[in-house]
Amino acid sequence: DQQVKQNSPSLSVQEGRISILNCDYTNSMFDYFLWYKKYPAEGPTFLISISSIKDKNEDGRFTVFLNKSAKHLSLHIVPSQPGDSAVYFCAASWGQGGSEKLVFGKGTKLTVNP
Amino acid sequence: DSGVTQTPKHLITATGQRVTLRCSPRSGDLSVYWYQQSLDQGLQFLIQYYNGEERAKGNILERFSAQQFPDLHSELNLSSLELGDSALYFCASSVRPRRANEQFFGPGTRLTVL
């Protein structure tokens, strides 16, 4: 049972336009949501996160939106650049007592065309 | 470069064998996490250690075990290997045990079981 789902395996956008990556989750216990970016032959790199008590978090060109009632989050990249081409993983976190579990989606491969 | 090192980079072995993957966390990081990325399952959390103690377990098989040593490096032992164990294994580290946005990933070890 996949608790974090990224339904689009790939996305292609033009340079300068907006990229929107989507993610759905099922577990109400998740209290923190994150996006990671991954280039080939490298480990994932943290991009941006949002706490479950917020609905939006911005960091430069990256904005994450959280809709708790719909159990949905999205990552907006504006404007998209060719260097943003990578696999993007959505992840959700919960834990207690000093432990933490991260559950990842299967990723969306973003291609930004010049 | 995240500061997390993993050895070896690549490992090719046969079914039934046992292997050990090694991870050195970033300097000062006390928490270590292991993840498995396979083609069909995406990134899956296996286990977390904090300052030598096991803190959380995910989808880790009984054939797999891990430990974190006093110098904080960690090893993941995989035994009775099966074809399906072929995957990328990532290690991540963080200063504190509950800061998912502060997890830094290593480059991974690619395990191929023939």
Interface residues (C-beta under 8 A of the other chain):
Chain A: Y32 L34 Y36 A41 E42 G43 P44 T45 F46 S49 F89 A91 S93 G95 G98 S99 E100 K101 L102 V103 F104 G105 K106 G107
Chain B: S2 V4 Y33 Y35 Q41 G42 L43 Q44 F45 Q48 Y50 R55 A56 G58 F90 A92 P97 R98 R99 A100 N101 E102 Q103 F104 F105 G106 P107 G108
